Amino acid sequence: MAAIDAPYPGSAAAAAIFRTCRFTGLKVDIAAQRLIMANAVAAVVFLAVGGVMGLLVALTRWPAVHLLPSEWFYLVLTGHGANVLLFWIIFFEIAILYFASAVLLGSRIATPKIAWAAFVLMLVGAVMTNVAVFQGDSSVMFTSYPPMQASPHFYLGLIIFAVGALIGVGIFFGTLVIAHGEHTYEGSIPLVTFGALTAAIIAVFTLASGAIILIPTYLWSLGLITEIDPLMYKVVWWGMGHSSQQINVAAHVSVWYAIGALTIGAKPLSEKVSRSAFLLYILFLQLASAHHLLADPGMSATWKIVNTSYLMYLAVLGSLIHGLTVPGALEAAQRRNGYTKGAFEWLRKAPWGNPAFAGMFLSLVMFGFIGGISGVVLGTEQLNLLMHNTIYVPGHFHGTVVAGTTLAFMAMTYYVLPLIFQRDVIWPKLARWQPYLFGIGAAGISLFMMGAGTLGIPRRHWDITLTDAMHPFDLPSGGFLMMGLNGLSAVIAAAGGILYIVITVGTVLWGKRLDKGDAPLNFPLHKQAATVAEYGSHTTVKLPGTIILVSIFFLSFVLYYFVNWKYLSEIWLLR
Amino acid sequence: MAISPPRNRLWWNEPIERVEIGWIVVAFLWGLFMFFFMIAWHFIGGQNLSTETYRIKPPAYEEKVVAFAEKYQVAEEDGTPVVRPPAGEDVYLLARLWEWWPLLELKKGQSYRIHLSSLDWQHGFSLQPVNINISVHPGYEQIITLTPTQAGEFGIACNEYCGIGHHMMTGRIRVVE
């Protein structure tokens, strides 16, 4: 059998060129490396564009500043959503998929030429949608709910982007098959690859939902279909819109595990538990479309309850499990590293000066406390009435995709730069502060928008003074204060974002080359990062710190949940 | 580490940490509680969104609202009729670019069957400062039974983006003792 497995001359397997990473000992396919670089660069470019737009949005919603005129506000808000929520995150996720398959498994990447074609499609699609937005007649928001209509190329760009991303996901699956067939690794795929596989499986569902709804919508915008039912659109569109956020969750949880491994040598407490938690995502996260239909006509209460809870909160259970196993793995590793005093020496003496670790830990805490708890509350059938379409909603998802996903991906970048671009991070002192600056800003925008939403401030709204309205009335002044604080936080987050872009671009262009010589890294890897063979579930340890942290989290969750029921019970009667 | 294959190929047979088992049980039970609490609120709670919905063509809905407004109109404010329907009556409110029409006057403590639909795009019924938020679609007529529990002036904002005049779209409900 061995002879069959050996590559024959001229085959793709023989043509692949590898290098060995001197920091991790990983075998890196040069073709995969180039693809990761291209996708990561595209991601950062769209983050920069979308980030600037986000700042403009926040400055307009800051009542004292009110920067943009209304047409520009709605235009920029549409562009902000598409660029950061779709283009930045999905480009980066494709890079993660290639990394988690080809690099972590030491395999060649499947069909690199087709992977480049996928990249070009994504780029063309993203640019096309941006052009449509900037032309000014597609200010339909990220959700583009019919009967409101955008230019045909707004939808076409999104479709082309999704096709490209779907091909990228296919390349990931292909690479897994090749790695398995060519025996590039022993036993099961690593946990991080398993998490990436979870993200990829959800991505197929997501992108398919996108195609199912966006293709008819495109035909409708061309006049070939007469009507798109607004309710049907919402059900299917959110099969993409919300489920794609679950790709992010699976991807950033994988990133948490990866950074824990790289920075302090963390192992999962138990392979079985961590992998089962990912499996729960695959099985139940797709029901989330219902989160956007709780305050809509037409759906039965049974449908709403079953779907919004991911069938009895089984996908939330997956996240709650990671909420213990990730800090637990970190604590166990730190105790093994010698920090055993008290409940929290492991945390106090963690590498807080390493932006990868700091960003990862902030992302973990904020995703759980801000994005996670608010998500469950917002997604509770009746509680949704209090917050549906108020600015609480963007507050929630800035807690998940900005404080959670984006911060985790930024943290990961501090290892993508030295290990894939082979350039050492420049300005390490500034880099050290970047995750804190961005993290504080992201926490601020999430919390203040949630606060304003609780007071009834609407989302996607240019003028909450309602000055030009036919029947003006006053929204609560507390809401105005919150929107001001949100603007301030956005400025802080933008400073962190600009720092990230400057450091990343500066490193790629001028960072010290690491492929020659034996210079150490500015942000060193944990010494065990090189001993890849020594790995398995962590053996029994006491984790008092993690138990305390998880208890605080659980109490906050329960308390906040019931506070909202109390609030609901005080509004007008409704049946 | 998490970035390399598990050393123990039979990792499925490894024991699970007690702290993990404990947390999984707590988290699972909490999930069950939250699931059943939503169901329970339909029986014990006073705030549940009705799902009574009918398909209707926008022009047909507009006719019903106009007829309703003519029947019970008591005044006019800002060029819009103020309508005072009798308690328990069907109340029709329509959403269009960019207003909630007509203005309503309701009695505190009385129940009304409020019909909601849109004539054009999607809109968001956002009653403030009560903070009740409901999506309104064209082609669907939703009926909710609402009982105001406070008297005073209440505003309706639109919180579903509906084009360039979105921020000007408002309405009003006055609740009298």
Interface residues (C-beta under 8 A of the other chain):
Chain A: S70 E71 Y74 L104 S139 M141 Y145 P147 M148 Y185 E186 G187 S188 I189 P190 L191 V192 D229 P230 L231 Y257 A258 G260 A261 L262 G265 A266 K267 P268 L269 S270 E271 K272 V273 L293 L294 A295 D296 P297 G298 M299 S300 A301 I305 T308 S309 M312 Y313 L314 V316 L317 L320 I321 L324 T325 G328 A329 V376 T380 E381 Q382 N384 L385 L386 M387 H388 N389 T390 T454 L455 G456 P458 R459 R460 H461 W462 D463 I464 L466 D468 A469 M470 H471 P472 F473 D474 L475 P476 Q528 A529 V532 A533 E534 Y535 G536 S537 T540 L543 T546 I547 V550 F554 F557 V558 Y561 W565 L568 S569 I571 W572 L573 L574 R575
Chain B: M1 A2 I3 S4 P5 P6 R7 N8 R9 W11 W12 E14 P15 I16 E17 V19 E20 W23 I24 V26 A27 F28 W30 G31 L32 M34 F35 F37 M38 I39 W41 H42 G45 G46 Q47 N48 L49 S50 T51 T53 E77 D78 G79 T80 E99 L103 S111 L116 D120 W121 Q122 G124 S126 L127 Q128 P129 V130 N131 I132 N133 I134 S135 V136 H137 P138 G139 Y140 E141 Q142 I144 T145 L146 T147 P148 T149 Q150 E153 F154 G155 A157 C158 N159 E160 Y161 C162 G163 I164 H166 H167 M168 M169 T170 G171 R172
